[in-house]
Amino acid sequence: MPGASPAAAIEAGSISTVLSLDTPVQFVKGIGPRLAAPLNAKGIATVEDLLFHLPFRYEDRLHPSSLRDLKAGEMASVIAEVRGASLLKTRSMTLFEMTVGQNLSTLKCIWFHGSYLKDKFKTGQMVALYGKVEASRSSRGFKMIQPQFELLPSGDEDAEAELLEVGRITPVYESLGGTQFASRWQRKIIYRLLEELKGRVTETLPRSMLDRLKLLGREQALAQAHFPPAGTPMTHLQAAQTPAHRRLIFEELFYLELGLELKRRRLKDRAGIPFETGDRVRQALRDVLPFHPTTAQKRALGEIVADMRKPGPMRRLLQGDVGSGKTIVALQAMLVAIENGYQAALMAPTEILATQHYLAARKLLERSSRKYRIVLLTGSLDEDVKRLARHRIFNGEADLVIGTHALIEEKVEFASLGLVVVDEQHRFGVLQRFRLMKKPNAGEPDVLAMTATPIPRTLALSIYGDLDLSVLDELPPGRTPIVTRRVSDERADDVWKFVREQIAKGYQAYVVYPVIEGAKDDQPELDFAPPDAEAELTEPPKKAAKKSTKKAKPQKLFTEKPALKAATDMYEELRAGALAGLRLGLLHGRLPADEKDVVMRRFQRGEIDVLVSTTVIEVGVDVPNAAIMVIEHAERFGLAQMHQLRGRVGRGAAKSYCILMTGGRPSAQAEERLDAMVRTQDGFELAELDLQLRGPGEFFGTKQAGLPDFRVANLVRDRELLEVAKQEAERFAVQASNEATEEERARIWARLREAWQRRYGLVEA
């Protein structure tokens, strides 16, 4: 079967043992079609996918901890003999307790709701345990609560099991679902695969690059990442800092950056619109300026306009902290397109924000002697109004079009679209980001993405690496610092008294809650909750927690989690109690769009003193008279979101306040977030900390649609390698012929095209 892939040959029955990295996992010995299905569902479709499912930690079973050397508070890996086990029933649950020993030393292990372990252990068995060591109250020894465990092979088991389980640094894998995919099973399968593939793992990086960066070969790196050689420091293994890990991480980041670099380069070859910026255009920009621009605004506009003059389409991200003046810069960019005879479009993530942009643009453009034609297009408008708006857009009777996702519907066609501005870029998926610029047009329109979420450089390089970056790192004059304080909700009376005092002085206030209604569990406003919000409890798994009761003895095993205050409940409570007599309004995501609009307009006009809301007001609402922001259950919010909410006040000349109220006892991570909010108002500093605390996948509060799903790399941990990968990708794109042989180049381009385009869609966009 000439030319057939190994997988196809196996399926056809012409060969039975030859494996390659692209062989489907069902043909791996010990897997087969039945086990392949759940593996495929986990994203493991090929031999390569399985080999890149790396251990999530390692245990030193060559030099495990001795029981007599254990110290309370430390994580430890222990190998010991089972001495005895029993089930203990309390009023709230069943505990499984096991004692293990080494000579005269013993260790107690406890599992909550442990009935499933009843027949798991036998006296005399050897078991590997990993967990946190705690002092035992009932004896002078130590205990482990909910330790991870693995039964070790006995003398009558095969030599391979003995080789992989004990007397070495042992890899521990995350479960792939079900007991059949336990760590022991994964070790055997991967060990056999590595043995069978010896000498046949294709290299994916040029030899010159490996030598220059002192990187291991791919086959050696895979082998050592799964089965580290004796003497590998455990600290390096746990931090993914071994030579093997660094090589695999670099490879993943290199191909990511190479794909983004190619996108940038191919974009420059496309036909765009070379805008002119003569005296008439410059005068039009000056006419709409309501104040003298900051140095940062001038610099950003200069970078944008320089891109717009070029024949290739612009792809730029305008990043600035809350209140830094992004909107006026974007409006000036849109005027460049309009004054050149083209249309400009601004897409916002919510109707409230789109409407606010529409009203703000109309007000600013009234300063000009020219009558600009502005159209608003959102989903909630009457069908007749939308039809008229689409007609005006199609016939070129609209200079500036502002809207929501409605702009990317197939019915919407532009006469001559020149510039697309996408506000709050991270709230749109990657595909949505490109839909507008794919609209039929003479030349490809320029795209300016905007975000008020300060994005750390590592995220910008990976998510927006195909965009050039402009940063507004300076606030306009007149913006006063916001006084930020954190208080326990035990001082709620003092907070409401202060709010009343500020209202009496003529100011307005926001009061923000994490949920809409107390009894509901399907509330989108909860999406922001940081990963540690639930981890604040020291309790066993969720499904078991329902059985707990208040009478549990002899000691309190869990910390009670205070009930979340809800916006609708607190609106009624405050209106009848602490804020009685003031004009209160209620705003949340479940209100109809027109009702939200009415409430927000009333607040902007000063007809509402206190706006009780969920995080729906996080983005874009501009009320200069609002001087107080109260965030209840602030411990439940991520740093980025608290910073965005704080940015809703301090937009006028009045001294403004942000009060962070906490309920219960915040977790250590929550304490760090709250302290940072009080310490600084620098959005970029807070963004870096937020990225470290929450991880890249949750950085924006909800899963970022465009964030690459890395197999081995971690954007927080591997920042240094990401920078190196970017430099190497740029170097390779410019001088590939000097960096690699013809055969190496062919392999690299093929891998980028087949594997990485399929995973991330990086090459063609």
C-alpha positions in Angstrom: 0.0 0.0 0.0 2.5 2.7 -1.3 2.0 6.2 0.2 -0.6 5.1 2.8 -0.2 6.4 6.3 0.6 4.0 9.1 -2.8 4.4 10.5 -4.5 3.6 7.2 -2.2 0.6 6.7 -3.1 -0.7 10.2 -6.8 -0.2 9.5 -6.5 -2.0 6.2 -4.7 -4.9 7.9 -1.5 -4.7 5.9 0.7 -4.2 8.9 -0.1 -4.7 12.6 2.7 -3.2 14.8 4.2 -0.1 13.2 3.1 3.0 15.1 3.8 6.7 14.4 2.8 9.9 16.2 -0.2 10.4 13.9 -1.5 6.9 14.5 -5.1 6.9 16.0 -5.0 5.8 19.6 -7.4 2.9 18.9 -4.5 1.1 17.2 -2.3 1.2 20.3 -1.9 -2.1 22.1 -4.0 -2.1 25.2 -6.5 0.6 24.0 -8.6 -0.5 21.0 -11.9 1.1 19.8 -13.8 0.7 23.1 -11.3 2.7 25.1 -10.4 5.1 22.2 -13.9 6.7 22.3 -13.7 8.2 25.8 -10.0 9.2 25.0 -11.1 11.0 21.9 -13.7 12.8 23.9 -10.9 14.1 26.1 -9.0 15.4 23.0 -6.6 12.5 22.8 -7.1 11.2 19.3 -3.5 10.2 18.2 -0.4 8.7 19.7 1.1 12.2 19.8 -1.9 13.5 21.8 -1.3 10.7 24.3 2.4 11.4 24.6 1.7 15.1 25.2 -0.7 14.3 28.1 2.2 14.9 30.6 2.2 14.1 34.3 0.7 16.8 36.4 3.1 15.9 39.3 5.8 13.5 40.3 6.5 11.4 43.3 10.0 10.5 44.5 9.5 6.8 45.2 13.3 6.4 45.0 13.7 8.5 48.1 10.3 8.8 49.7 9.7 10.7 52.9 10.3 8.7 56.1 7.3 8.8 58.5 9.6 9.8 61.4 10.8 12.9 59.4 7.4 14.3 58.5 6.6 17.9 59.5 3.1 19.4 59.9 2.1 21.8 57.1 4.3 20.2 54.4 3.2 18.2 51.3 4.8 14.8 51.4 5.1 11.6 49.4 5.1 8.5 51.5 5.4 4.7 50.8 4.2 2.6 53.8 2.6 -0.6 54.7 -1.2 -0.8 55.5 -1.6 -1.7 59.2 -5.4 -1.5 59.5 -8.5 0.3 58.2 -12.1 0.8 59.3 -15.3 2.8 58.6 -16.4 5.3 61.2 -19.9 6.6 61.1 -20.8 10.1 62.5 -24.1 11.8 62.4 -23.2 13.7 59.3 -21.1 11.2 57.2 -19.1 8.1 57.0 -15.3 8.4 57.4 -12.8 5.9 56.2 -9.7 5.7 58.4 -6.6 3.8 57.6 -3.3 3.5 59.5 0.0 2.9 57.6 3.4 2.3 59.1 7.1 2.1 58.6 8.8 0.0 61.4 7.5 1.7 64.6 6.2 4.9 63.0 2.6 5.3 61.9 0.5 7.7 59.9 -3.3 8.1 60.0 -5.2 8.7 56.8 -8.8 9.9 56.7 -11.2 10.2 53.7 -14.6 11.9 54.1 -17.6 9.9 52.8 -15.2 7.0 52.3 -17.6 4.0 52.0 -16.3 3.3 48.5 -12.8 2.5 50.1 -14.2 -0.2 52.4 -12.6 -3.2 50.6 -9.8 -1.3 48.8 -6.9 -2.0 51.1 -5.6 -5.2 52.7 -3.3 -5.4 55.7 0.3 -5.8 54.6 -0.2 -4.1 51.3 2.3 -1.4 50.3 0.7 1.9 49.3 2.0 5.3 48.0 0.4 8.3 49.6 0.6 12.0 48.7 -0.9 14.8 50.7 -0.6 17.5 53.3 0.8 16.4 56.7 -1.2 17.6 59.7 -0.7 17.2 63.4 -3.1 14.5 64.8 -5.2 15.6 67.8 -6.0 12.1 68.9 -2.4 10.9 69.0 1.2 12.3 69.0 1.7 11.4 65.4 0.5 12.9 62.1 -2.4 12.5 59.7 -3.3 13.1 56.1 -6.8 14.3 55.1 -8.0 13.0 51.7 -4.6 12.0 50.5 -4.1 10.8 47.0 -3.1 7.1 47.0 -1.9 4.3 44.8 -1.6 0.6 45.6 1.9 -0.6 44.8 2.6 -3.9 43.0 3.3 -6.9 45.1 6.0 -9.5 44.5 3.8 -11.7 42.3 3.1 -8.9 39.7 5.1 -8.5 36.5 8.5 -6.9 36.4 7.3 -4.0 34.3 4.9 -2.8 37.0 7.7 -3.0 39.6 9.9 -1.0 37.2 7.4 1.8 36.7 5.8 2.1 40.2 8.7 2.0 42.8 12.4 2.7 43.1 12.2 5.7 40.8 10.7 9.2 40.2 7.2 8.1 39.3 4.9 10.2 37.1 1.4 10.9 38.3 -1.3 11.6 35.6 -4.6 13.4 35.8 -7.4 11.0 35.3 -8.8 10.6 31.9 -12.1 9.4 33.3 -13.0 6.2 35.0 -10.8 3.7 36.9 -9.7 2.1 33.6 -7.6 5.2 32.9 -5.9 5.5 36.2 -2.3 6.6 36.6 -0.9 3.1 36.6 -2.7 2.3 33.3 -1.3 5.5 31.7 2.2 4.8 32.9 2.2 1.3 31.2 0.7 2.5 27.9 3.0 5.5 27.6 6.1 3.6 28.6 5.4 0.9 26.0 4.8 3.6 23.4 8.1 5.4 24.1 9.9 2.0 23.8 8.2 1.2 20.5 8.8 4.7 19.0 12.5 4.8 19.8 14.4 6.3 16.9 11.2 7.2 15.1 10.0 10.5 16.7 10.2 13.2 14.1 12.0 16.3 15.1 9.9 19.5 14.7 12.6 22.2 15.3 15.7 23.0 13.2 19.0 21.6 14.5 20.6 25.1 14.4 17.8 26.4 16.7 18.2 23.4 19.1 22.0 24.0 19.3 21.6 27.8 19.7 19.0 27.5 22.5 20.6 24.4 24.1 17.4 22.4 23.8 16.9 18.7 24.0 15.8 16.7 21.0 12.0 16.0 20.8 12.2 12.2 21.5 14.6 12.6 24.4 12.4 15.4 25.9 9.2 13.3 25.7 10.9 10.3 27.4 12.4 12.4 30.2 9.2 14.4 30.8 7.3 11.1 31.4 10.1 9.1 33.1 12.6 11.5 34.6 16.1 10.1 35.2 17.3 9.6 38.7 18.7 12.7 40.2 16.3 15.2 38.5 15.5 17.8 41.2 11.9 17.4 42.3 11.5 21.2 42.5 12.3 21.5 38.8 9.9 18.7 37.9 7.0 20.2 39.9 7.7 23.6 38.3 8.0 22.2 34.8 11.5 23.6 34.6 13.5 20.5 33.6 15.3 20.6 30.2 12.7 18.1 29.0 9.8 20.4 30.0 11.4 23.5 28.6 12.0 21.9 25.3 8.3 20.8 24.9 7.0 24.1 26.2 9.2 26.1 23.8 8.0 24.0 20.8 4.4 24.7 21.6 4.9 28.4 22.0 7.2 28.6 19.0 4.5 27.3 16.6 1.9 29.5 18.2 4.1 32.6 17.6 5.1 31.4 14.1 1.5 31.1 13.1 0.7 34.6 14.4 3.8 36.0 12.7 2.7 34.5 9.4 -0.8 36.1 9.9 0.8 39.5 10.3 3.0 39.1 7.3 0.2 37.8 5.0 -2.0 40.6 6.1 0.5 43.1 4.8 0.2 41.6 1.4 -3.6 42.0 1.3 -5.3 44.9 -0.4 -6.4 47.5 2.1 -7.4 51.1 1.9 -4.6 53.7 2.0 -6.4 56.6 3.7 -5.2 60.2 3.2 -4.7 62.6 6.1 -4.4 66.1 4.7 -5.3 69.4 6.2 -9.0 68.9 5.8 -8.9 65.6 7.8 -6.7 67.1 10.5 -9.1 70.0 10.9 -12.0 67.5 11.2 -10.2 65.7 14.0 -9.5 69.0 15.9 -13.1 70.1 15.6 -14.5 67.3 17.7 -11.9 67.3 20.5 -13.7 68.3 23.8 -10.3 68.7 25.6 -6.6 68.9 25.0 -5.5 65.3 24.4 -2.9 63.6 26.6 0.5 62.6 25.4 -0.6 59.0 25.4 -3.7 59.8 23.3 -1.6 61.7 20.7 0.9 58.8 20.5 -1.8 56.2 20.1 -3.7 58.2 17.4 -0.4 58.8 15.6 0.2 55.0 15.5 -3.3 54.3 14.3 -3.2 57.0 11.6 0.2 55.8 10.4 -1.3 52.3 9.9 -4.4 53.7 8.2 -2.1 55.4 5.6 -0.5 52.1 4.6 -1.9 50.1 1.6 -2.3 47.0 3.7 -5.2 46.7 6.2 -4.6 47.8 9.8 -5.0 45.3 12.6 -4.4 47.1 15.9 -5.4 46.7 19.6 -5.9 49.9 21.6 -5.5 49.1 25.2 -6.1 51.5 28.0 -7.1 51.6 31.6 -10.6 52.7 32.6 -11.0 56.4 31.9 -7.9 56.7 29.8 -9.8 58.2 26.8 -10.0 55.3 24.3 -13.3 56.4 22.9 -12.2 59.8 21.6 -9.1 58.2 20.0 -11.4 55.6 18.3 -13.8 58.3 17.1 -11.0 60.3 15.6 -9.8 57.2 13.7 -13.3 56.7 12.4 -13.4 60.3 11.2 -10.3 59.6 9.1 -12.2 56.9 7.3 -15.4 59.0 7.0 -13.5 62.1 5.7 -12.0 59.8 3.0 -15.5 58.9 1.8 -15.8 55.5 3.6 -18.1 54.2 6.3 -17.0 53.3 9.8 -18.6 50.8 12.2 -18.3 50.4 15.9 -19.4 47.1 17.5 -20.0 46.9 21.3 -20.8 43.8 23.4 -24.0 45.2 25.0 -26.9 47.3 23.9 -26.4 49.7 26.9 -22.8 50.3 25.8 -23.7 50.6 22.1 -26.4 53.1 22.9 -24.0 55.1 25.1 -21.4 55.1 22.2 -24.1 56.3 19.9 -25.2 59.2 22.2 -21.6 60.2 23.0 -20.6 60.2 19.3 -23.6 62.2 18.3 -22.8 64.8 21.0 -19.1 65.1 20.0 -19.8 65.2 16.3 -22.3 68.1 16.8 -19.2 70.2 17.5 -18.3 69.9 13.8 -19.8 72.1 11.1 -20.2 69.0 8.9 -23.4 66.9 9.5 -22.3 63.3 10.0 -25.0 60.7 9.5 -25.0 58.2 12.4 -27.0 55.0 12.6 -27.7 52.8 15.7 -28.4 49.1 15.0 -29.1 46.7 17.9 -31.1 43.5 18.2 -34.0 45.0 20.3 -35.0 47.7 17.9 -38.3 47.3 16.1 -38.0 45.4 12.8 -39.1 48.4 10.8 -36.4 50.6 12.4 -33.8 47.9 11.8 -34.9 47.5 8.1 -34.6 51.3 7.6 -31.1 51.3 9.3 -29.9 48.4 7.0 -31.3 50.3 4.0 -29.3 53.4 4.9 -26.1 51.4 5.5 -26.4 49.5 2.2 -27.1 52.7 0.2 -24.2 54.7 1.8 -26.6 57.0 3.7 -24.8 56.2 7.0 -21.3 57.5 7.7 -21.0 56.0 11.2 -22.7 52.8 12.2 -22.8 51.8 15.9 -24.3 48.5 17.1 -24.0 45.2 18.8 -23.7 41.7 17.3 -26.5 42.8 15.0 -23.8 44.3 12.7 -22.4 41.0 11.7 -25.8 39.5 10.6 -25.8 38.4 7.0 -28.6 40.9 6.2 -26.3 43.9 7.0 -24.3 45.0 4.0 -22.1 48.1 3.8 -21.7 50.4 0.8 -18.1 51.1 1.5 -16.8 49.9 4.9 -13.4 51.4 5.7 -12.8 50.9 9.4 -14.2 48.5 12.0 -13.8 49.3 15.7 -14.5 46.5 18.1 -15.0 47.6 21.7 -14.2 45.4 24.7 -12.5 43.0 22.3 -12.2 40.1 24.7 -16.0 39.8 24.9 -16.1 38.7 21.3 -14.9 35.3 20.0 -12.0 35.2 17.5 -14.3 34.3 14.6 -16.7 37.2 15.5 -13.7 39.5 15.4 -13.1 38.8 11.7 -16.7 38.6 10.5 -17.2 42.3 10.0 -14.0 42.7 8.0 -15.1 39.8 5.7 -18.1 41.9 4.6 -18.1 42.4 0.8 -16.0 45.5 0.1 -13.7 47.0 -2.5 -10.7 46.9 -0.1 -10.3 45.1 3.2 -11.3 47.4 6.0 -9.0 48.4 8.8 -9.7 46.9 12.2 -9.2 48.7 15.6 -9.9 46.5 18.6 -10.3 48.2 22.0 -10.3 46.9 25.5 -10.4 48.6 29.0 -9.1 45.4 30.5 -5.3 45.9 30.9 -3.8 42.8 29.4 -0.5 41.5 30.6 2.1 41.2 27.8 2.1 37.4 27.9 -1.6 37.3 27.2 -1.3 40.0 24.5 1.4 38.0 22.8 -0.7 34.8 22.6 -4.3 36.0 22.1 -3.6 39.2 20.2 -0.2 38.4 18.8 -1.4 39.1 15.3 -2.4 42.7 16.2 -0.1 45.7 16.7 -0.5 47.3 20.1 -1.2 50.8 21.2 -1.3 51.6 24.9 -3.0 54.5 26.7 -1.0 54.6 30.0 -2.0 58.1 31.1 -5.3 59.5 32.5 -6.7 62.7 31.1 -6.3 65.8 33.4 -9.0 66.4 36.0 -9.4 62.7 37.0 -9.1 62.5 40.8 -7.8 59.3 42.5 -10.6 57.1 43.9 -10.4 56.5 47.6 -10.7 52.7 48.1 -11.6 51.1 51.4 -12.5 47.5 52.4 -14.9 46.8 55.3 -16.7 43.8 56.8 -20.4 43.8 56.2 -20.7 44.0 60.0 -20.1 47.7 59.4 -23.0 48.0 56.8 -24.8 50.6 58.9 -21.7 52.9 58.7 -21.5 52.3 54.9 -25.2 53.2 54.3 -24.9 56.3 56.5 -21.9 57.4 54.4 -23.9 56.8 51.2 -26.7 58.9 52.5 -24.3 61.7 53.3 -22.8 61.7 49.8 -26.3 61.7 48.2 -27.2 64.7 50.4 -24.2 66.5 48.8 -25.8 65.9 45.4 -23.8 62.9 44.2 -25.0 59.4 43.1 -24.0 55.9 44.0 -23.8 52.4 42.6 -24.4 49.3 44.8 -23.3 46.1 43.1 -24.2 42.5 44.0 -22.9 39.2 42.6 -26.2 37.6 41.8 -29.7 38.7 40.6 -31.9 36.5 42.9 -31.0 34.6 45.9 -32.8 31.3 45.1 -31.6 31.0 41.5 -28.6 29.0 40.3 -28.7 29.8 36.5 -27.5 33.4 36.7 -25.0 34.6 34.1 -23.7 37.3 36.5 -22.0 34.5 38.4 -19.7 33.7 35.5 -17.1 36.1 36.9 -16.7 34.3 40.2 -12.9 33.5 40.8 -11.9 29.8 40.9 -11.2 30.0 44.6 -14.7 31.3 45.5 -15.9 27.7 46.2 -12.5 26.6 47.6 -13.0 28.9 50.6 -14.6 25.9 52.3 -12.5 23.2 53.9 -15.0 20.5 53.0 -15.1 17.2 51.1 -16.3 17.0 47.5 -19.5 18.8 46.4 -21.7 15.8 46.0 -21.0 14.7 49.5 -21.5 18.1 51.1 -25.2 17.9 51.0 -25.2 15.3 53.7 -23.6 17.6 56.3 -25.6 18.8 59.3 -25.0 21.5 62.0 -24.8 18.8 64.7 -21.6 17.2 63.3 -19.2 16.3 66.2 -16.7 16.1 67.8 -15.3 19.0 65.8 -16.5 21.4 63.1 -15.2 20.0 59.9 -16.4 22.7 57.5 -16.6 26.5 57.5 -20.1 27.8 56.9 -20.4 29.8 53.7 -22.5 32.9 54.1 -25.5 33.2 51.8 -25.0 35.5 48.9 -26.9 38.8 49.0 -28.8 39.3 45.8 -29.6 42.5 43.8 -33.4 42.1 43.7 -33.6 41.2 47.4 -31.3 44.0 48.6 -33.1 46.5 46.3 -36.3 45.9 48.3 -34.4 45.8 51.7 -32.5 49.0 51.1 -35.5 50.8 49.8 -37.5 50.0 52.9 -34.6 50.3 55.4 -31.2 51.8 55.3 -31.7 53.9 52.2 -35.4 54.7 52.7 -36.5 58.0 51.2 -33.8 58.0 48.5 -34.6 57.3 44.8 -33.4 53.7 44.1 -33.2 52.0 40.7 -32.6 48.3 39.9 -30.6 47.0 36.9 -29.6 43.4 36.0 -29.1 41.1 33.1 -32.6 39.6 33.1 -34.4 42.9 32.5 -35.6 43.4 28.9 -33.2 45.6 26.9 -35.6 48.5 26.6 -36.2 48.5 30.4 -32.4 48.4 31.1 -32.1 51.4 28.7 -34.8 53.3 30.6 -33.2 52.7 34.0 -29.7 53.6 32.8 -31.0 56.8 31.1 -32.8 57.8 34.3 -29.6 57.3 36.3 -27.6 59.3 33.8 -30.1 62.2 34.0 -29.9 62.2 37.8 -33.4 60.9 38.4 -32.0 57.9 40.4 -29.8 58.5 43.5 -28.7 54.9 44.1 -28.5 52.3 41.3 -28.6 48.7 42.7 -27.1 46.5 40.1 -25.3 43.3 39.2 -22.1 43.4 37.1 -24.1 44.4 34.0 -22.8 48.0 34.7 -19.2 46.8 34.6 -18.5 48.0 31.1 -18.8 51.5 29.6 -21.5 53.2 31.7 -20.4 56.9 32.0 -22.1 59.0 34.7 -19.8 61.8 35.8 -22.0 62.6 38.9 -21.6 59.1 40.3 -19.1 59.3 43.1 -19.7 56.2 45.3 -19.2 52.5 44.3 -20.2 49.9 46.9 -19.4 46.3 46.0 -21.0 43.8 48.3 -19.4 40.3 48.6 -16.2 41.8 47.1 -14.3 38.7 48.0 -16.2 36.9 45.3 -15.1 39.2 42.5 -11.9 38.9 40.4 -9.4 41.7 40.4 -10.1 42.8 36.8 -13.8 43.0 37.4 -13.5 45.0 40.7 -11.1 47.4 38.9 -13.6 47.8 36.0 -16.4 48.4 38.5 -14.4 51.0 40.4 -13.8 52.7 37.1 -17.5 53.6 36.9 -16.9 56.4 39.5 -14.3 59.1 39.5 -15.3 60.2 36.1 -16.1 63.7 37.2 -14.2 66.3 39.2 -15.7 65.2 42.6 -13.7 63.1 45.1 -14.9 59.5 44.6 -15.0 56.4 46.8 -15.0 52.6 46.2 -16.1 50.6 49.2 -15.4 46.8 49.2 -17.7 45.0 51.6 -16.9 41.4 52.5 -19.0 38.7 54.0 -17.7 35.8 56.1 -14.0 35.1 56.2 -12.3 35.7 52.8 -9.8 33.1 51.5 -6.1 33.9 51.3 -6.4 34.6 47.6 -9.4 36.9 48.2 -7.4 38.7 50.8 -4.6 39.3 48.3 -7.1 40.6 45.7 -8.7 43.0 48.2 -5.4 44.3 49.5 -4.2 44.9 46.0 -7.4 46.9 45.2 -6.8 49.2 48.2 -3.1 49.5 47.5 -3.1 50.6 43.8 -5.3 51.9 41.0 -2.8 50.9 38.3 -4.8 48.6 36.1 -1.7 47.0 34.5 -0.2 46.1 37.9 -3.6 44.6 39.0 -3.8 42.7 35.7 -0.5 41.1 36.2 -1.5 40.0 39.7 -4.9 38.8 38.5 -3.3 36.7 35.8 -1.0 35.1 38.4 -3.9 34.4 40.8 -6.6 33.2 38.4 -4.6 31.8 35.5 -5.0 32.7 31.8 -8.1 30.6 31.2 -10.2 32.6 33.8 -8.4 36.0 33.4 -11.3 37.8 31.8 -13.9 36.4 34.2 -15.3 34.0 31.6 -13.5 31.6 29.4 -11.8 33.5 26.6 -12.9 32.2 23.3 -9.7 33.0 21.6 -7.3 31.7 24.3 -5.2 28.8 22.9 -5.8 25.5 24.6 -2.2 24.7 25.5 -1.1 21.1 26.1 2.1 21.8 28.0 2.7 25.5 28.2 1.3 27.9 30.8 1.2 31.6 30.1 1.8 32.6 33.7 4.6 30.2 34.4 6.3 30.3 31.0 6.5 34.0 30.3 10.3 34.0 29.6 10.0 31.1 27.1 7.1 32.9 25.4 9.3 36.0 24.7 12.1 33.7 23.4 9.6 31.9 21.2 8.3 35.2 19.7 11.8 36.3 18.9 12.7 32.9 17.3 9.4 32.9 15.3 10.2 36.3 13.9 13.7 35.3 13.1 12.6 32.1 11.4 9.9 33.9 9.3 12.5 36.3 8.0 15.4 34.0 7.3 14.0 30.4 7.2 16.6 29.4 4.6 19.5 30.4 6.9 17.9 28.7 9.9 17.0 25.3 8.6 17.7 22.8 5.8 15.2 22.4 3.0 13.9 19.2 4.7 13.5 20.9 8.1 11.7 23.8 6.5 9.3 21.5 4.7 8.5 19.6 8.0 8.0 22.9 10.0 5.6 24.4 7.4 3.7 21.1 7.1 3.3 20.9 10.9 2.2 24.5 11.2 -0.3 24.0 8.4 -1.8 20.7 9.5 -1.6 20.6 13.3 -1.7 24.2 14.4 -4.1 25.6 11.9 -6.5 22.8 13.0 -6.0 23.5 16.7 -6.1 27.4 16.6 -6.9 28.5 13.1 -3.8 30.6 13.2 -2.6 30.6 9.6 -5.7 31.8 7.8 -7.8 34.5 9.3 
